[in-house]
Amino acid sequence: MRLDKYLKVSRIIKRRTVANELCDAKHVAVNGKTARASYEVKPGDTIEIQTGQSLRRYQVLAVAEHATKESASDMFKPL
């Protein structure tokens, strides 16, 4: 699954366009490397999102095309 879609489906970021813009601005890194929105996310990846002064890190636990509000939090683990 594409990185921008994963961020939206897992509800880490509210909108896919915002996720896409963050990737384009090089504020998102996967496994320590700057990632494009088209990066294919796999379980075990570490995602870092830099917004302003805050750095948020997540570990990908699962990849699913659709997720409910309750199951979205099972797709990742905050680090």
N, C-alpha and C positions, 0 to 999 in steps of 0.2 A: 504494500500500500504506500502511496506517496506520502511524504512527510507532512505536507500541508493538510492533506485529508485526515491523516492520523491525529494531528493536533486538534482538529475540529471534532472528529468522531469521539475521541477520548475526553473531550471537553476541557482540555488544557487551555486552549484558546477558543474564544466564543465563535468567531467567524473564520471561514476558510480564507477570505480575502485578506484579513489581518495576518493570518499565519503566512500567507504567500508574501505579503509586504515585509514581514520580519525576516523571512528567508532571503529575499532580494536585498535587504539592507545589511545582510551578513550578521544578524543578531542571533542566529540559531546555529548551534554546533552539534554534531552527532559523533560520538566517540572521539572528542577532542579536535575534530576538523570541521571547518565551516561547511554547512550543508545547503544545497539548493532545495527548492520546494519539491523537485522531482525525485529526491533521494528515496530509495525503497527501504522502508523501516522494517526491521526484523526483531523478533524477541531477543532480549539481551543487550540491545543498543542503549547507550546513555545519551539523553538529549539535554542540552544546556540552552536556556533562553535568557538572553541579556535584555532587560527592559529598564532603561534609566540606570539607576544605581544598583538595582537588584539582579541577582543571578539565581535562576531557578534550575534545578537539576532533577531529572526523572530517569528511571530505568524502565524500559519497555518490557512488560510481562507478557502481553498478548496482542495480537493484531486481529481485529474483526471489522468487517465492512459496515456493520450496523451495531449500535449499542444504545441501550436504554439509559436513562439518567442513573439508575441504580447500578447497572453493570459497567458503566464507563470508568468508574474509579478502580475496577479490577484490571484494567488494561495497563496501568502504570503504577510505579511506586516512587514517591518523592525521596530524594536523597539528601 
